[in-house]
Amino acid sequence: MDRLLGGRDFYTVIGEPVGRALQSVGLPDWLVATIYALVGAVFSLLAITGLVMLALWAERRFIARLQDRRGPNRVGRFGLLQSPADVLKLVAKENVVPGRADRFLHFVAPVLSVAAMFMTWAVLPWGPGLQPVDLNVAVLYLLAFGSVPPLAVVLAGWGSANKYSLFGGMRAVVQYVSYEIPGAIVLLVPVLLAGTMSLRGIVSSQHGPMWNWFIFEPVFFVGPVPVPIPVIGFLSFIYYLIAGLAETNRTPFDHVEADSELTGGYFTEYSGIQWGLFMLSEYASACAICLIAATLFLGGFHTGLGDTVDDLLWPFLPGVLLMKAALLFLGFVWVRGTLPRFRYDQLMQFAWKRMLPVTLFLVGATALWVPFAGMHNIVR
């Protein structure tokens, strides 16, 4: 990636000079590395908080537009300060714990949910040389921490000493597991196409013109003319987004918190900032799903206009990734504002009888396409 951008990235321009300046004043290498880690953590935390507040505002405004309403428009210009006001309200409210609840589990559940969500953001490549941690097994890392939220949900339901919360937690685990399996399988498609589990490597494999994005696979060349046939990539992309909708409890998969059946689901007995932590985890996970989908299938921070354009615009490439993720999130909101909730039997049948066979087929087709493309020099 550094080679493709001519060595122009955020680490080369900012990170290395700052590191040399810190070492020049006598700081040991371990302390410099610690400072780098803290800066990355603070940056990720601020980015998550800002994106979640903006996502909340955008969702409320967009759904209001779909339903011919105005949405939040009183607190701040265009209602932009409504989300910070809601956060202040949640912080000021009292945390009520049921008398018969397990106080330890009741407290740990939202903390565990938020902690697992934060960890998934640590490996996202925001731009050239702008990635908190570059792991060569980043996809496996995402799958590992993606399996933690079901544990938090079960602890919340069990620790609340409420039968509706317990039913909500059990239902959530069934839904998470059902859709996490096809969602995890479909992640193998970009891994096979790129030949690596590193998110940085997957983004680097999609450099150049737009037809190199994995969503357009397979791509054939008739002479110098590319002919994308977006079957493998497009279906994998769509199925990953569907699995992401289910794993973040968004419509039409919001059975976990079905008010008409479970009075709110696993967080029925939560209030104040603890309830807010569950909402933070849910919205931040939805934003992370959109960022990961853009990274794996839509070229990440690459513009799709060629390496020359990426080289010229490299300081603005994080905005390209955010724009792609924002469009995907608006798609999530559109689905919420237009589709009704599935029946629970439809929810389970779609996961096991529709998504699972198709995702297995997509992985098999990708495994056959990659060596075929290599034999015919259909490479980037």
Sequence and secondary structure as in RCSB ss.txt:
>XXXX:A:sequence
MDRLLGGRDFYTVIGEPVGRALQSVGLPDWLVATIYALVGAVFSLLAITGLVMLALWAERRFIARLQDRRGPNRV
GRFGLLQSPADVLKLVAKENVVPGRADRFLHFVAPVLSVAAMFMTWAVLPWGPGLQPVDLNVAVLYLLAFGSVPP
LAVVLAGWGSANKYSLFGGMRAVVQYVSYEIPGAIVLLVPVLLAGTMSLRGIVSSQHGPMWNWFIFEPVFFVGPV
PVPIPVIGFLSFIYYLIAGLAETNRTPFDHVEADSELTGGYFTEYSGIQWGLFMLSEYASACAICLIAATLFLGG
FHTGLGDTVDDLLWPFLPGVLLMKAALLFLGFVWVRGTLPRFRYDQLMQFAWKRMLPVTLFLVGATALWVPFAGM
HNIVR
>XXXX:A:secstr
 TTTTTT SHIIIIIHHHHHHHHHTT  HHHHHHHHHHHHHHHHHHHHHHHHHHHHHHHHHHHHHHTT   S SS
SGGGTTHHHHHHHHHHHS     TTS HHHHHHHHHHHHHHHHHHGGG   BTTB S   TTHHHHHHHHHTSHH
HHHHHHHHHTT HHHHHHHHHHHHHHHHHHHHHHHHTHHHHHHHT S HHHHHHHT SBGGGSGGG SEEEETTE
EEE  SHHHHHHHHHHHHHHHHTT TTSGGGG HHHHTTGGGTT  HHHHHHHHHHHHHHHHHHHHHHHHHHS T
T  SB HHHHHHTGGGHHHHHHHHHHHHHHHHHHHHHH     HHHHHHIIIIIIHHHHHHHHHHHHHHHHHHHH
TT   
